[in-house]
Amino acid sequence: MHPGQIAERTPGRPAVIMAGSGRVVTFRELDEESNRLAQLLRAEGLRPGDHVAFMLENHPLFLAVAWAAQRSGLYYTAVSSRLQADELAYIVDNCGAKAFVSSRALAGTAAAVTERTPGVRLRLMLDGVAPGFESYEERVAAHPPTPIPDECEGADMLYSSGTTGRPKGVKPRLRLDPMGTPGPLYQLISLLFQPDADSVYLSPAPLYHAAPLRYSLTFQRFGATVVVMEKFDPEGALAAIERYGVTHSQWVPTHFIRMLKLPPEVRARYDLSTLRCAVHAAAPCPVPVKEQMMEWWGPILHEYYAGTEGNCFVYASPRDWLAHKGTVGKPLLGEVHVCDENGDEVPPGTPGTLYFDKGPEFEYHGDPEKTAASRDPKGRGWTTLGDVGYVDEDGFLYLTDRRSYVIISGGVNIYPQEAENVLAVHPKVADVAVIGVPDAEMGEAVKAVVQPVSMDDAGPDLEAELIAYCRDRLAHYKCPRSVDFRPELPRHPTGKLYKRLLKDEYWKDHRPEPQT
């Protein structure tokens, strides 16, 4: 299915509802808006396989812009609205965008990259204009609301968030299938979560991220309404579930933690009985957090592990997780291999780098070295996202950490996710990152960087309390030896922590001791 088919059946059904403003975009409006923009892109010379980029906040027409590219057989790159000009210029230029769409709310950054993105031939701005941009509304309105003659399926080409260096564009193979051809994600969502035209899907995260974008577009293929939060707010999310009768939703663990820390009387204020599936991913969820969410919402939490690269899809049903607490499930797409640093497979229960076989192919756009680094060292064609984990005797996968975040202290591997999971549920902790910092004796020492619920609590007493709290629950060598406090951690709105930025602060002045 696609918006045109849905619009024929239920033209007045909401395709998008903005949770904050209440603005509605019907399926007829979504279909016509995306058709007009597709017509404009064709008139400007963009053909199947070309690229379009857009940088938008969670805007009412965000998904219409994406659908225009999708139904034109284009690659489209949704760019983070939080990027600075240098980062934006790099991505727009790197992806080869011939058209770029932004909004008045982001005009300062968007207009600053015009001279550095000479390949862009069409620049459109919603809600106003800026130097170098034309009015989106005026240009689009001049074109018919009917499908282009050569309509076919395009594909997103999204960039990793750059937590370990320059963002990487993940370029899938473009099939140019007839419009409405179901893809793997449609089939997985249909099988696992069973949405239909009466479903209401809540997206609390920025739409430019892979999961919110892909799931929102896919739920619309079922005729479902997508409720978009302009910005996540824990009580606002509960209010949206009640107000709009949300049936399906997608979260990251930090959303759960923030909702769980609402006062009990606030949590009890909202009727969440319509919610059938709460899907979560993006980061490992601490076991106590998920246990509390299950107690609150019931056994409706579905977890998956995947990446922008699309090389795997690992899934844990509520029943699977309750029987194997901490797992992210078993692969439904791709076959998992756990390997040591030499590329040899290790036995169950032994952590190693996760590689996947028999999944879709991908490459990092314009970066053969990064593409090669994502393949296994023995040339078997397996691919990795850089994560570390293990499988149990029953074949269930558990994530340990990112390979690049492993702390080596005195020759011992320490996975900081374990301490983060413990500290995240402490009542005085709002957010936490655990990293390795330079240590003359051990090479690296374990440090926690904590955003307390109240900065008034920050100090030696809370530091000692958190270290003791962690040591009561983990082996001492896995626990932080020191704690620093900050008003806020550098976390992406999707929940991903920019841990590299924290590590760089502590390592930037470090000089290794000379070897003798």
N, C-alpha and C positions, 0 to 999 in steps of 0.2 A: 504494500500500500504506500501511498504518498499523499501530500496535502491536496492535490487535485482530486483524487478519488474520494477522500474524506469530505472535501468541500461539496462534492456533488450529492453526497448522502445527507450530511448534517451541516449545512453552510453556516448556521448560526451558533453551533457549538463552540465554546471557548477553546482555542488552541493554546493560548497563553493567558494567564492571569498574573499580574504583578502583585505580589502579596502586600506590599506597602501601600502603593497608590490605588490599587484595585482596578487599574486599567486592564481592559480585556481586548485581545486580538482574536477574532473568530477564525475558524478554518477558511472561510471565504476570503477574509482579509489577508490571512497568511498566504493562501494560494495566489491571490492576485498580486500582492506585494512582491512575492518571490518571483513570479512570472515577469513582472515589469522590470525588475532588476536583471533577471536573466536576459531579457530582450536587450537591455542597455549594454550589458557586457558583450553580447554577440555583436551589437552594432559598433562597439568600440574595437572589434577585432579579436576578442578573446575566444579561443577555440578549445575543444576538449584537450586536456593535458596541460593547459596553461594554468597559471597561479593567480589567486586573489588573496589578499590579506585584509584583516579587519581588526581594529582595536576599539572595543566598546566596553562600557560598563554593562551591568546586567540591565540592558535596555529592552523595552517592549518589542523592538524589531530585530533584536539580535538573531533570533532563530530564523526570521525571514531572510536575513542576509545569508545565513548559512545554507538555507534551502535553495536560494538562488544559485549559489555555486554548486551545490550537490546535484541539482537537476540540469546543470549546464555541462556536466562532465569535467569540471575543473578540480584542481587541487586547491584547497582553501586552508589558510593558516589563521586561526584565531589567536591573537596576541594578547598577552597579559596587560590589563589596564594599569598595572602598577609599575611598569617598566619606565626607566629613564630614557632620555633621548638616544644615548649611545647604544643601549640594548635594543631599542626599537629599530633604529636604523640598521643594525646588524641583521636582525631577523627579516625585516622587509626586503632588504637587499639580498640576503643569503637565499631566501626561498624563491627569488626570481619573480616577485609579484608584479603583475602588469596593472592591477587595480588595487586601490587601498581605500578602505572605508573607516571613518572614525566619527566622533560626535563632538558637539560643542563642549561637553563636559571635559573632554580630554584634548581640547584644541591646542593648548600650550605645547604639549609633548608631540602631538601629531604634526603640527606645522613646523616644528624644529628640525624635522628629518627630511624635508622636501629636497634640499640640495644633495643630500647624501643617499638618496634613493632614485637615481636617474632612470632606472628601468620602469618606474611606475608611469603609466600614460593616462590613467584616470584616477582622480582623487575626489572622493565624495565625503561630505560632512552632514550628519544628521543634526537637526535642531538649530542650525545656524551655519555660518561660514567662517573660514579663517584664511589667511594668505596661502595661496596655492591650491585651495580646495573650491569645488563647486557645491552648490546646494544639492544634497541627496534628493530631497523632496521634489525639487523642480526638474531635475534630470530624469528621475524615475517616472514621474507623472506623465512625461511625454511619450511613454511607450505602452503598448497594449497589454492587458492583463491576461493574455492567452499564452499557452506554452510555446516555447521555441520549437521549430520544426525538427531539430536534431536532438531532442531531449534525451539525456542518458545520465547514468549514475556517476557522480564524481567521488572524491574521497578527501578526507581531511589529511593535512600534513602538519602535524602539531610538533611543537618543540618541547623538549624536556625542560624542566624549570631551572636548570643550570645550577643545581645544588653542589655539583662537583666540577664546575668549570663552565666554559661557554655552552649555551644551550645547543642541543642537537636536534635537527629537523628529522623526524621519523617519516620516511617516504615509503608508503605501501605501493604495491603494484596496482595500477589503474586498470580496471577491467572494462569500463565503459559499457556496463550492462544496461539493458532497457530499463527505463525508469520504473521503479516499483519492485525490482528484483530483490528478494529477501537476502540479507547477508548473514554471516555467522552470529553477529550480536543479536539480530532480530530473532534468530532461531533459539539462541540461548535464553533470552528474556522470555520468549513465549513458553519455553519448556519449564523454566525455573520459577517464574513469577506470575505467569498467566494473566497478563493485563488484557483489557478489552476496551471497547469504545466508551464504557462507563467509568473507566479508571481515572483517577486524579493523581498525578505524580508531582511530588514536592522536590524542588531542587534548591537547597539552601546555600549552595556554593557558587563561586563565579563560573559563568557559563563557558569561559574560554578554556577551562581545564578539560582534559580528555573525557573523564567519566561524566561530568554534568552535561557536556555538549553532546556526546554520543548517546547517552541514555535519554536525554530530552528529545532529540530528533527521533530516536527509535520508538519511544512511547507515543509520539505523535503519529507514527506509522500505523499504530493500532487504533487511532482516533481518540486517544486519551488526551485530557487536558493537562498542561504543564503549569504548575504554580511556581513562579520564580521569586525568590526573596532577593530584593535589591542588595541586602547585606545581612549576613547571619546575625541573629539575636536569639539567645536561648528561649526566652519566654515568647518572643515573636514567632518562633518555629512552632511551638505548641499551639499558639493561637491560630496559626495558619492551618494546622491539621484539623482543628475543630471547625473553623469558619468555612473551609472549602471542602470538607469531607474527604480529606486526603486518604487514598488507599495504598499508595506506594511511595517510597521515599528513598533517598540515598544520602549517606552520612560519612563522616570520618570520625575516628575516635575522639578527637578534641571537641567535636560537637557534643558527643555523649557526655564527656567529662563536664563541660560547661552546663549542660542541662541538669545533670545529676547534682551539681552544686547550687542549684536554685533552692530556695527555702521549700520545705515540704508542702506548706500551704499553697505556694504558687504552682508547684507541680501537680497538686491535686485539683487545681481550679479548672483544668481543661479536659474535655471529653475527647479521648483519643480512640474511641471504639471503632471508627471506620478504618483504621490503619491495619492493613493485612500483611504488608511486607516492608520491613525496614532493612535496606541493603547497605552494607558498609564495606569500605576498602581503603586503599591509599596508604595505610600504615598499620602495623600490628596493634591490636586492641588489647590492653591489659586485661587479664582474666577477671580480676575483681570488678572492673568497669562493665564488662559484658555480662557478668553474673547479675549485677545490680540492674542493668537495662532489661535483662530477661525477666527479673522479678517485677519490674515496673510495667513493661510493655507486653510481657508474655513471650512465648517461644516463636517470635516472628522475625528474629534477626538472622539475616542471610549474609554470609561473608564471602568475599572472593578476593583473589590475588591475581593481578594482571598488571600490565604496563601500557604506556602509550604505544610501545612497539607492537603490541598485539600478538606476541609470539606464544602466549599461553593464556589459559583461563582456568584457575584453580578455584574450586567452590566447596563451601561447607554449609550444609543445611543446618537449621537450628538443632535437629536431632543429632546430626554428625558432631556438632560442636559440643553439645552436652555430654556426649559419650567420649569425646577426645578434646577436653578443654585446652584451649590455646592453639588449636590447629586452624589453618586457613583452608583445609580441605584436601580434596583429591583433584588431579587434573581432569577437566572435561575437554580441554583443547590443548594439545601438546602432551609430551611425555617427559617427566622430570628425571634428571640425573644429578646426584650430589657428588661433587668431585673435590679432591684435594688440590693443592697448589700445582701439582704436576699434571692434573687433568685425569687422574685415575679415580674411578668410582669408589666410594667409601661405604661401609656397612650401615644398616639402619641404626639410628640413634647418634650417628657421628655427624657433627656439623661440617659443612663444606659449601663451596660456591654452587649455586643452583644453575643448571643448564637445562634447556628444553629442546626436545626433538619433535618432529612431526607437526610443528605449528606453522602458521603463515610466515612467509619470508618478509624481511624488511631490510632497509639500509638507512644509514644516516646520510642525509642529503649533502653531497659535495664533500664528504669526509670519509674517504676509504680507510684511513687509519683507525678511526673510531668504529667503523663497521667491522674491520678485521679484529679489533680488540673485543668485540662482543661475541666472537666465535670461540669455540673451545680450542685449546692448544693442540689437540691431536687431529684436527682437520676432519672431524666427523659431521660437521655442519650444524652442531648444536649451538644455541644462542643463549646469552645470559643478560639479565638486567642488572647484574652486579650485586645481587643479594646473597646472603648466607643463610642457610637453614639446614634442616635434617628431616628425614622421614622416619615414622615409627614402623613397627613390625606389620601394621595393618595398611601401610602405604599412605598414611595421612601426613601432609606436609606442615612443618612448623618453621616460621621465620625467626631467625636469630638477630640479624642486623644487616646493614649495608656492608659490603666488603671493605669499602673505603673508611668506614667508621670504627672498625675493629681496633681496640686498644691493645698494644703489646707492652706489657709491664713486666720487667724481669724475665722476658722470654715466654710469658704466659698470655694466651689470647683471652681478652675480656670483651664481651659483647655488651655495649652500653645500654642496649634496649632493655636488658633485664632490670637494671637499676632505675631506668626511666619509668618502667611499668610500675615499680613499687612506689616511687616517689610521687607519681602523678595522682595517686588516690589519697595522698596525705591531705587532711582538711585545710592546711594552711598553704598549700601549693596550688597556684593557678596554672602554671606551665613549667616544664623542666626540660633541660637538655643535659646529657652526660657525655663528656668528651675526654680525650686524652690530652694532657698538657705536658710540656717538657719537664723531665726530672733527671737530675744529674746521675743519680744512683740507679734508677730502674728504667731509664729511657723515657717512659711515659708514666704519669700518675693520673688516677681517675679523679675528675672534678665534675661537680654538678653546678650548672648555672640555672638558677631558680627565679621564676617570677612569682613572688608570694601573693596571696590573696590581698594582703595589705602590706605596703612597704613599711608601715610602722613596726611590723614584726621582724623586719630584716635585721640581722645582727648575729653576734656569736651564740646567743642562746638558741635561736632557731637553727643555726648551722649545726650545733651539737645535737639538737633534737632530731634533725633529718638524718644525720649520719647514724645515730643510734637506731632510728626507725628502720633504716635500710639494713643495718647489721643484724637486726632481730629477724630479718626475713631472707637474707642472702648470705652466702659465704663472704667473709670480710674483704677478701681481695677483690671482689666484684663491686664493692661499695665506694662511694666517693671519699677521698681523704680530706677534701675541702669543698666548700660551697660558696659561690659568689651569688649576689642578688642583683636583679635588674627590674625596672618597672615593666619591661616588655621584652620578649624574645623575638628574633627575626623569623617569624613564621609566615608562610604563604597563606592566603585566605582559604585555600583548599585543605589546609591542615599540615602541609609538608613543612618541616623545619629546615631553615637554611643553616644547617650545622656547619657547613664549610666556612661561613662568615664568622661564626664563633671561634672555630679552630684557628682561623687565620689570625685573629686578634692575639691569641696566646702564643702562636708560633712565629709571628712576623719578625721578632727581634732575636729569635733563638739561633745560635750558631753551634753546630755539633762540635763536641770535643775532638781535638785532633787525635788520630789513631797513633799509637806507639808500637 
